[in-house]
Amino acid sequence: MSASSSLHLLPLATCSSDEAPQRLKSVLHLFGFMNMTISSVVTIYNAHSNNDTATIVFVAFVYLGSFFLDYCFRLYHSLPPSSPSSHNIKIVIWVLISSIMLGFACKFSTFLSFLESMFFFCLVISGNSFLFYVYFIWESEKSGGSACKNDDRCECKPLTEAKVVDEV
C-alpha cells in the first residue's frame, strides 16, 4: 500500500505534501457558505413577504454569526497556543456558539409543546456547559494547568485553581 493511497481516508483530510485535498476542502467550504447564503436569502424573502420580523432577525443573526464564527476559528487556529489572545478568542467562540444554539432553542420552542421545549432548552444548556468544560476546564488541565507555560509575559491562569485551606 503506497503512502498516497492511505491519505484518502476522508475527503476533507488535508496534507501539506498533496495540494488536491486542500483545494477540495476550500471548494467544499465555499459550497457550504454559498448554500447557506442562498437558503438565508430565500428564508428572509419569505419572512419579509409574510411580515415576520422575528424570523428575519434570527436568520440574519445566524448567518452573520456563522461567518464571524468561521473567522474566529481560523484566527484561533492560526495563533500559537501560548498566545494570550487565544484565550479571549476561545471565549468569543464559546459565547457565539452558545448564543446561536440558544437562538435556535428560542425560535423552535414555539413549535413544540411545553415539555418538549423544556427538554430542548435543557439539551442546549447541557451542550453549552459541556462545551465550556471541554474548551476551558479540561483543556487547561490537559496542558498542565496553564495555557501559557513558556511565555513569561502571559497572564493566562486556569479557571479552576486548587485552594489550600488551613484548618485551625
N, C-alpha and C positions, 0 to 999 in steps of 0.2 A: 504494500500500500504506500503510495507516494505521499509526500507532505502536502501537495496541493489538493489531493482528494480528501484529506482529513480536515481541511479548513472549511468545507462546505456543509457543516452540520446544521447551521441555521442561516436563513437568507439575510439576517441582519448582522451577522458576525463581521467584525472589522479586523483587518490585519494590515499592518503597516507595509508588509512586503508585497501585498497584492492590492492593486488600485480598484479592481472591479467591485468588491464588497462595499468599499467606502462610497463609491458612486451610487450603488444600489441603495444604500442607506439614505443618502441625501435625496434621491429621487422619491423613495417611499415617504420620507419626512415631508417633502414638498407636496406630494399627493395627499397626505393626511391633512395638511393645512388648507389645500385647495378644496377638499371635500368639506371641511369644517366651514370654510368661508361660504361656499355655495349653500350649505344647509342653513347656516345662520342668516344669510340674506333672504332666503325663501321663508324662513320662520318669522323673521322680522317683518317682511312684507305681509304675510298672512295675519300677523298680530296687529299690524297697522291698519289693515283693511277691516279688522274686527274691533278696532279701538281698544286693544288690550295692551295698555301701557306697561303693566307689570311684566308681561312676557318679553316685551321689547327691552326693558331694563335688565331682566335676568339673562337673556341671550347675549346682549351686549357685554354684560359683566363677565360671563363665562368665556366669551370669545376673546375679549381683551386680556382677561386673566390667564387664559391658555398661552397667549403669546408672551406675556410677561413671565409666566412660569417657565416657559421654554428658555427665555433669555436668562433667567436666574439659574436654571440647571446648567446651561452652558457656561455661565460665569463661574459657578461653583466648581465645576469640573476642570476649568482652566486654571484655577488658583491652586497654589501648593497647599497641602493640608495644614501647614504650620502658619498660614496667613491669618492674622487677627480678623480680617473681614469675612473669612469663610464662615465663621460662627454667626455673624449677622445675616449673611445670605441664607444660611440654613433656617434661621428664624423667619425670614421673609417667605421662604419656600413653604414652611410649615403653616404659617398664617394664611397664605394664599390657597394652599390645598384645602385647609380646614374651612375657609370661607366659601370656597366653591362647593365643597361637599355639603355644608350646612345650607347653602343656597338651593341645591338640588333637593335636600330634605324638605325645606320650606315650600318650594314650588310644587313638589309632587305629593306632599302630605294632604293637599286639598282634594286629591283624587281617591284617597284611602279612607278607611274607617278610622275611628279614634285609636283602637288597639293596634292596627297596622301602622298608623302614624307614629305611635309611641315606640313600637318595635323599630321602625325605620330611623327615628331620631336616636334611639339607644345604639343602634348599629353604627350610625355616623359618629356619635360621640366616642364609642369604644374604638372605632377605627382611627379617629384623631388622637385619642390617648395612646394607642399602640404606636402610631407614627411618631408621636412626641417621645415616647420611651425609646424607640429604636434610634431616632435621629439625635437625641441629646444624651440620654442617660446611658444606654447600652454602648453607644459609640465612644463616649468618654471613658467608660470603664474598660472597654476593649483596648483603648490606646494608652492605658496606664494612668488614667486619671486626669490627663491634661492633653489637650489637642495641640499645645504649643511647647513641646519638650525642648527643642533645640534653639528656640529664639528667646533671648533674654528680654527683648522689648515687648513681647506678647503678654497681655494681661488676662488671657483666657483662663477661666477657672471652671472646673466641673460643676454641674448643677447640684450634684449630690456629694457633699463632703461629710466625712465622719466627724462627729463631735465627740470630744473627750469630756466626760462628766466626772468630776471628782466627788465622791461621796464622803461626807463627813461623819 
